[in-house]
């Protein structure tokens, strides 16, 4: 069963996550972030843990956006690791899945086989998949892709341009995050944290059926 976050809850939750994420990205002391967040906020708890894992894992929560609540198409441009420049304007007319990751992120490694399987199932049906690597050098990213047989390209986003364009939906440092864009290029769903295969499958199917 997928949790559907209502607009009011989603808006509040997103403001909390963005506040935490941007603070971390700007190296604001963690104690200040935690003080401003609810005591039971899972991202705040991870930030306060001091366990040295260098990433904040989302809680696996799923946010679905109704067609009337999706706003404008996303606008982003970035370079893939092979040097190809890609713009979101090229994605109009197809469903696009964006997965934010990097190689040493344990949940990213766990979900990789499921992303490969979903890619193979849905690309023939009109979906496209892209990774957005926020940290790795090309050699590290390519080693990960070889290990897991990743068939799709990733953006080289160490400079954070794609992440910045998607900050409304992707909290900085909250990795992995998976976004589904509808055929108009609007965000139709988000999974914050490890993507459950059956859940992501349903979200892609729903977007394709529209």
Secondary structure, DSSP 8 states (H G I E B T S, - for coil): ------HHHHHHHHHHHHHHHHHHHTT--HHHHHHHS-TT-HHHHHHHH-----SB----EEEE--GGG--S----EEEBTTS-EEEGGGGTTSEEEEEEE-TT-HHHHHHHHHHHHHHHHHGGGTEEEEEEESS--HHHHHHHHHHHT--S-EEE-TT-HHHHHTTTTS-TTB-SEEEEE-TTS-EEEEEESS--HHHHHHHHHHHHH-
